[in-house]
């Protein structure tokens, strides 16, 4: 078995913006500090929730460097550097390693897509070139490309490919990945509402959106799972199930989670276009959900 970088909660952190859409590094530093203080085991920067697709390369690498600096070795920093252009992914990955990232998060290619043979070549290109571990990111709902089980098995043979974030929304498929190759890679769930079920099957933790607004709660759910107290973990997850769902269902991620943070008094700004502000109705539902869960207090 390869070395496990972390267990438990890895928050896929938002990228806060100023009113002029520049990165708000003051707010960013505060968010990072809160994650560490409230129990996150790792931070994922420049992922889907971090709006990596709208960051320039300069901003992208600076956000990773800044996160590494502020974390100061307390927890691992996982840098999203995936692309549908293999050469660009390699360039970003090498730059992320250079500024101190502890792991890379590489999604499947989107739009132009590729075959399973192409996936192996795509990920192997980076794995052969870097000196830090890689977490594969399987999210077919966004990329329209699914990493098939034999492909997982083949990629897991590479010494640098040590983990996978599975976000296909299918608990049976996650179980098949664990059965097929968990001796060679660590499996993490990418859907908050599936945390307890997934960890009961052997997942090592969750890469979480809800961790942005409730890191202490998500961390505790993971801690209980790792202690094999799935009954208590399940009760806690059920208590906060609606807010986890609303963060993903009321609008496109990360629109709802940024709205939630702003309602909670965190100045994270809005999202870059083409993402757009929530409707008033959706915002009211989110506010009601946050209030009912006790996360937002008046």
C-alpha positions in Angstrom: 0.0 0.0 0.0 1.2 3.5 -0.9 1.5 6.2 1.8 -1.9 7.8 2.7 -1.6 11.6 2.7 -4.7 12.2 4.8 -7.8 10.7 6.2 -11.1 12.5 7.0 -12.1 15.9 5.7 -10.4 17.7 2.8 -12.3 20.9 2.1 -12.5 22.0 -1.5 -12.0 25.6 -0.7 -13.6 28.5 -2.5 -11.6 31.3 -4.1 -12.8 34.6 -2.7 -13.0 37.6 -5.0 -13.1 41.3 -4.5 -15.8 43.5 -6.2 -13.5 43.9 -9.2 -13.2 40.1 -9.5 -9.6 40.0 -8.4 -8.6 37.4 -5.8 -9.3 38.6 -2.2 -6.2 37.3 -0.5 -7.2 38.8 2.9 -10.4 36.8 2.9 -8.6 33.8 1.5 -6.1 33.8 4.5 -9.1 33.9 6.9 -10.8 31.0 5.3 -7.6 28.9 5.3 -7.0 29.7 9.0 -10.6 28.6 9.8 -10.2 25.3 8.0 -7.1 24.5 10.1 -8.7 25.7 13.3 -11.9 23.7 12.8 -10.4 20.4 12.0 -9.9 20.0 8.2 -7.3 17.3 7.5 -6.4 18.8 4.1 -7.3 21.7 1.8 -8.0 21.3 -1.9 -7.3 24.6 -3.7 -8.2 25.5 -7.3 -10.7 22.7 -7.7 -14.2 23.0 -9.1 -15.3 24.8 -6.0 -12.3 27.1 -6.3 -13.4 28.2 -9.8 -10.1 27.1 -11.4 -11.6 27.2 -14.8 -11.9 31.0 -14.7 -8.4 31.7 -13.1 -5.5 32.7 -15.3 -2.5 30.6 -15.0 -0.7 33.3 -13.0 -3.7 33.5 -10.6 -4.0 29.7 -10.4 -0.4 29.1 -9.3 -0.4 32.1 -7.0 -3.5 30.8 -5.2 -1.7 27.5 -4.7 1.5 29.2 -3.5 -0.5 31.4 -1.1 -2.4 28.4 0.3 0.9 26.6 0.9 2.3 29.6 2.6 -0.7 30.2 4.9 -1.1 26.5 5.8 2.6 26.4 6.7 2.8 22.6 6.8 0.0 22.1 9.3 -2.1 20.1 6.9 -1.6 18.9 3.3 -2.4 21.2 0.3 -3.9 19.4 -2.7 -3.7 21.5 -5.9 -6.2 21.1 -8.7 -4.2 21.2 -11.9 -6.3 19.2 -14.3 -7.0 20.2 -17.9 -8.4 18.9 -21.1 -5.0 19.7 -22.6 -2.4 17.3 -21.4 0.5 19.7 -22.1 -1.2 22.4 -20.1 -2.0 20.0 -17.3 1.7 19.1 -17.1 2.8 22.7 -17.1 0.4 23.6 -14.2 1.3 20.4 -12.3 5.0 21.1 -12.4 4.4 24.7 -11.3 2.2 23.6 -8.4 4.9 21.2 -7.3 7.4 23.9 -7.4 5.4 26.2 -5.1 5.0 23.5 -2.6 1.8 21.6 -3.2 1.7 18.2 -1.4 -0.6 16.4 -4.0 -2.2 17.1 -7.4 -5.9 16.7 -8.2 -6.3 15.7 -11.8 -9.7 15.5 -13.4 -10.7 13.7 -16.5 -10.5 15.7 -19.8 -13.7 17.5 -20.6 -15.2 18.6 -23.9 -12.7 17.0 -26.3 -12.9 13.9 -24.0 -10.8 10.8 -24.8 -10.8 7.0 -24.7 -9.8 4.8 -21.8 -6.4 4.3 -23.4 -6.2 8.1 -23.7 -7.0 8.5 -20.0 -4.1 6.2 -19.1 -1.7 8.2 -21.3 -3.1 11.6 -20.1 -2.6 10.9 -16.4 0.7 8.9 -16.9 2.2 11.8 -18.7 2.0 13.9 -15.5 2.7 11.0 -13.1 6.0 10.3 -14.9 7.1 13.9 -14.6 6.3 14.9 -11.0 7.7 14.0 -7.6 4.5 14.4 -5.6 1.4 12.1 -5.4 -1.6 12.4 -7.6 -5.3 12.1 -6.8 -7.4 11.2 -9.9 -10.7 13.1 -10.1 -13.6 11.2 -11.6 -16.6 13.4 -12.1 -18.4 12.3 -15.3 -21.4 14.6 -14.6 -19.2 17.6 -15.5 -16.7 16.1 -17.9 -18.8 13.4 -19.7 -15.8 11.0 -19.2 -15.9 8.1 -16.7 -12.8 6.3 -15.6 -13.7 2.6 -16.0 -12.7 0.0 -13.4 -9.9 -1.6 -15.5 -8.5 1.8 -16.1 -8.4 2.5 -12.4 -6.6 -0.8 -11.9 -4.0 0.1 -14.5 -3.5 3.6 -13.3 -3.2 2.5 -9.7 -0.1 0.6 -10.6 1.8 3.8 -11.0 3.8 4.8 -7.9 2.7 8.4 -8.1 -1.0 7.8 -8.5 -2.1 7.2 -4.9 -5.7 8.3 -4.6 -9.0 9.0 -6.3 -11.8 11.4 -5.7 -14.9 9.6 -6.9 -17.8 12.0 -7.6 -20.0 10.1 -10.0 -22.8 9.8 -7.4 -23.0 6.0 -7.6 -22.3 4.2 -4.3 -22.1 0.9 -6.1 -19.4 2.2 -8.5 -17.4 3.5 -5.6 -17.6 0.1 -3.9 -16.4 -1.5 -7.1 -13.4 0.9 -7.2 -12.6 0.0 -3.6 -12.9 -3.7 -4.3 -10.7 -3.5 -7.4 -7.8 -1.3 -6.4 -8.0 0.0 -2.8 -4.8 -2.0 -2.1 -3.0 0.4 -4.4 -4.9 3.7 -4.1 -6.8 5.6 -1.4 -10.5 6.2 -2.3 -12.3 9.4 -1.3 -15.9 10.4 -1.9 -16.6 13.6 -3.6 -20.3 13.9 -2.6 -21.0 15.2 1.0 -24.3 13.3 1.3 -22.5 10.0 0.6 -19.8 10.5 3.2 -20.9 8.0 5.9 -22.0 5.3 3.4 -18.8 5.6 1.5 -16.5 5.5 4.5 -18.4 2.5 5.8 -17.3 0.7 2.6 -13.7 1.7 3.0 -13.3 5.3 1.7 -10.6 7.2 3.6 -12.6 10.5 3.7 -14.4 13.2 1.7 -13.4 16.0 -0.5 -16.1 18.3 0.6 -18.0 21.4 -0.5 -20.0 21.6 2.8 -16.6 21.8 4.6 -16.5 25.4 3.5 -19.4 26.4 5.8 -19.3 23.6 8.4 -15.7 22.2 8.6 -16.2 21.3 12.3 -19.3 19.2 11.5 -17.9 17.5 8.4 -14.6 16.8 10.3 -16.6 15.2 13.2 -18.6 13.0 10.8 -15.3 11.8 9.3 -13.8 11.3 12.8 -16.7 9.1 13.9 -16.5 7.1 10.7 -12.8 6.5 11.2 -13.6 5.4 14.7 -16.1 2.9 13.3 -19.0 4.7 15.0 -21.2 4.8 11.9 -24.4 5.1 13.9 -23.4 8.4 15.5 -21.9 9.6 12.2 -25.1 8.7 10.3 -27.2 10.6 12.8 -25.0 13.7 12.4 -25.1 13.5 8.6 -28.9 13.1 8.6 -29.1 16.2 10.8 -27.2 18.3 8.2 -28.3 16.4 5.1 -30.6 19.2 3.7 -27.9 21.9 3.9 -25.4 19.6 2.1 -28.0 19.0 -0.6 -29.0 22.6 -0.9 -25.4 23.7 -1.4 -25.4 21.6 -4.6 -29.0 21.5 -5.7 -30.1 25.2 -5.5 -27.6 26.4 -8.1 -24.4 25.4 -9.8 -21.5 24.8 -7.4 -19.9 27.0 -6.0 -22.7 29.6 -6.4 -24.7 28.4 -3.3 -21.6 27.8 -1.1 -20.3 31.3 -1.8 -23.8 32.7 -1.1 -23.9 30.8 2.2 -20.5 32.1 3.3 -21.5 35.7 2.5 -24.7 35.2 4.5 -22.5 34.0 7.4 -20.5 37.2 7.3 -17.5 35.9 5.3 -16.6 38.4 2.5 -16.0 35.9 -0.3 -17.7 37.9 -3.1 -19.5 36.3 -6.0 -18.5 34.0 -8.8 -16.9 34.8 -12.0 -19.0 34.5 -15.1 -20.5 32.5 -16.7 -21.6 31.5 -13.1 -24.2 34.0 -12.0 -25.8 35.1 -8.8 -28.6 33.0 -7.2 -32.2 33.9 -7.8 -34.0 35.6 -4.8 -36.1 32.5 -4.3 -33.1 30.1 -4.2 -31.2 32.5 -1.9 -34.2 32.6 0.5 -34.4 28.8 0.5 -30.6 28.6 1.3 -31.0 31.1 4.1 -33.9 29.1 5.6 -31.8 25.9 5.3 -28.8 27.5 7.0 -31.0 28.9 9.8 -32.9 25.6 10.4 -29.5 23.7 10.6 -28.2 26.2 13.2 -25.3 27.2 10.9 -26.7 30.7 10.4 -28.0 32.4 13.6 -29.8 35.7 13.9 
